[in-house]
Amino acid sequence: ISEPRKAAAVVAPVPVPSPTVRPRRGRPQLAIHLEGGGGVGTLARGGGHAALGMGAAWPRVRIGGRVDHAFVRRSDGPSGDLGVEVSSTTGGLEVAIAIPLAPIELLPGLDLRAGALRARGVGGRRGDTRWVPWALVAGGMSLVWMAADAVGLRVGAAVEVPLVRHVFAFDDLEVARTRGVGGLFVAGLELRFLRGRR
């Protein structure tokens, strides 16, 4: 009588999970905004304004730099035949908090800028040009709607407070002066790149 054969044990293969690439947390996007609009109050008269900003965008905060240019605007003295054309160029830092409200994002923030103000005499001293220091702090709100992954629309408004004041005069005749507070209204594009892998 032969002994019954024992059944060979069958070992099922254990699946090995394939390695996955986890998203890199904390990696910011590169955010660029290009805007145009107008400013009133700080310089002699209201006029056109352009701004270019670039920085790092985390889910809850934005930190970057920006360059602003206020286009030439003219102010005439009391006599009407004397005046000054004023423009300014500044650069500085901007910080904002991101508040997501799908499909838009609110960006309340502050920026500090410094640069130069250019004034050119018109009339009795045509061509007489002065460059003077110009600095201001601004606080405001921007609204961003990302129409695509990398391209969005942006609008914003801010209150500007100059840190220096200037008076422009021909001899003893004042023709223009800067003011203590002003407003800025802009609209443009926002671009975002370098999103972390998923």
Disulfide bonds with the S-S distance in Angstrom:
none
